[in-house]
């Protein structure tokens, strides 16, 4: 979960601001109501102006680094090839990891043609 601008800035500093990353955000339960995949509500947003727009009626996953470093976009139902996940460590301190999604079927071409 990205809860504020400081966390967003930390992610950009750690993982860069150009590669798109799925951030665990979805509106698959109710169109237009984005929530984190763990069920927590969205309390902070960093949408690129004009997003989310559900382009083509098939954008249900939130990604960052769309159009500008750290900015969010609602992406198609095939999320980007990699995502950023947060997990609790045994000490209770949250950790961050960059994960490659295991299925090649989840990879997609960017709408920009890249």
N, C-alpha and C positions, 0 to 999 in steps of 0.2 A: 504494500500500500504506500502510496505517496501522499503524505498528509499535509505538506506545506512546501513553500518555495525553497526553503533550505534543503529539504530532502530531494527535490527536483534538481537543484543545482549540484548536489552531491552525486547524483546518478550521472549527470552530464559530465562532471569532472572525472568520475571513475570509468565510465564506459564510452565517452565521446558523444558528440552531438550530431553525427551524420548518419550512422547506421540505424535503421529502424529496429526498435525492440518492442515486442509485445510486453505489456506491463501488468498483465493479470486483471484487466478491466474488460467487462462485457455487459451487453444489454440483451442477452439471449432470453432471459426470463420475461422481461417486459420491454418492448421496443422503446428506445429513447430514455430508459431509466438505467443508467450505468451503475454497476456495483462491482466490487472486487470479487474475484472468484471464490474467496473464502466466505462470501455473504455479507461482508461489511459494506455499509453505505459509503457513497462517495462524498467526502467532506471538503475536498480541495480539487480544483481542476486547473489544467494548463492547456486548454484547447487552442489550437490555431484558430484565428478568426474564421468564421464560417463553418467550423466543425463543432460538434458532430453533425453530419448531414445525411447519413444513411444512403449515400450515393448508390443508385441502382437497386435500392431496397435490400442490399445484402452486406451491410457493414455492421458487424456486431462485436468487434474486438478493438480495444484501445491499444494504440501503439504510440511511442514517443519518437521524437526527432523527425517529425513530418513538417517540411517547409522551413523549419528553423530549429536550432538545437533545443531539445527538451519539449518542444511543442507537441501536443497530442492530436491524433486523428482517429476517427473510427474507421477501421480497416475491414477488408472483406472477411468472409468466413474462413479463409485460409490465412491464419496469422503469419507474420514474418518468420523467417527461419530460426531466429533466436529470440529469447526472452530474458528478462531480468526477474529473478524470483527472490523473495525474502523468506528466510526461514529462521526459526528460533534455535539458538544453540543451547546445549545443556545448562549453561549458566543463566539462561533466560535472556541473554543479549541477542538481539536480532542480527543476522548476518545477511549479506547480499551475495548472489552468485549469478553468473552469466551462464545460461543453459542453452544448449543446442537442442531444439525439438527433435525427437528421435525419428520421426517419420518423414521421409522425403516428400510424401504427399502433402505435408503441411507447408512446404516451401512454395512461394509464389513469386511471380515477377512483379516488380513495382509498376504501378500505373505509369510512372514516368518513363518506362521503357528500359530502365537499367537492369 
